[in-house]
Amino acid sequence: MAIDEFMSEKEVAALLRQPLMKIQEWRRIGFMPPHHRLAFKCVVYRKTDVAAWLEARRVEPVYRPRQQDQEGPQPATRAA
């Protein structure tokens, strides 16, 4: 078994810009990637697992043109 680099829960929280308690809640409900419990209050994550977990949640933007964009630019009208 190769030894990967690990991240503490605090480091994961900082990376995700979330409060530590939110990361702990997500872990309890099974939303976070696999983790290792080294001691009662010591939970760590493999960096590769966190990176893969983030990549799996990547969302590509969807562009839906407005009706105006589909017809092309509208000419400017002047009030007489």
N, C-alpha and C positions, 0 to 999 in steps of 0.2 A: 504494500500500500504506500503510495507516494504521499508525502506530507505537503499539503497545500498551505497557503497563507490563510490565516483566520482573521475575522473581524469580530470585535465585541459588539454587544447590542447597542452600546453608546455610539460606536463608529457607524453602524448601520443606520441608526437614527439620524446622525449628522449627514450621512450620504443622501438619505431620502428626505432630509429636511422635515422630519416629523418628530414629535415629542417621544421620549423614551417609552412612556406609558402606552402610547399608540402602537409602537412596535411590539411591546409585550402583549398587548391585547390581540393584535393580529396573529402573533405566534400561538396564543392560546386557542384561537378559533381555527387555526390551520391555514391561515392566509400567507404566512411567510415561508421561505424555502426551508429545506431540512436544516436542523441545527444540532449542536452538540452541547450537552449539559455537563460541564466539567466539575461543578460543585453546586450546592444548593442555589446560590444566586449568581452563578457564572455560566452564561450561555454565550456560545460563539457560533459564527457562521463561516463556512468556507467562502472565500472571495469569489471563486468560480461559480458556486451555487447562487450567490447573490446576483452576479452579473447575468447568469442564464435566466434567473427569475425575472429580473428587470427587462431583459430582451424579450421574454415571452409576453410581457404586458405592454409592449410597444404598440401604439396605435397610430396608423398613418392618417393624416388629415384627409378629409373627403371634401372636395370642392363641388358645390352645387351652384351653378350660375343662377343669378336672379333672372327673372323674365326680361328685364331691361338689357342685361348682358347678352342674352341669347339673340336679341333682335339687333344688336349693335348699338353704337352710340346714338342718342337722340339729338337732333339739331336743337340749338338754343332758340327759344322763341322770345321775341321782344314785345313788350306791351306797347301799344300805340298811344 
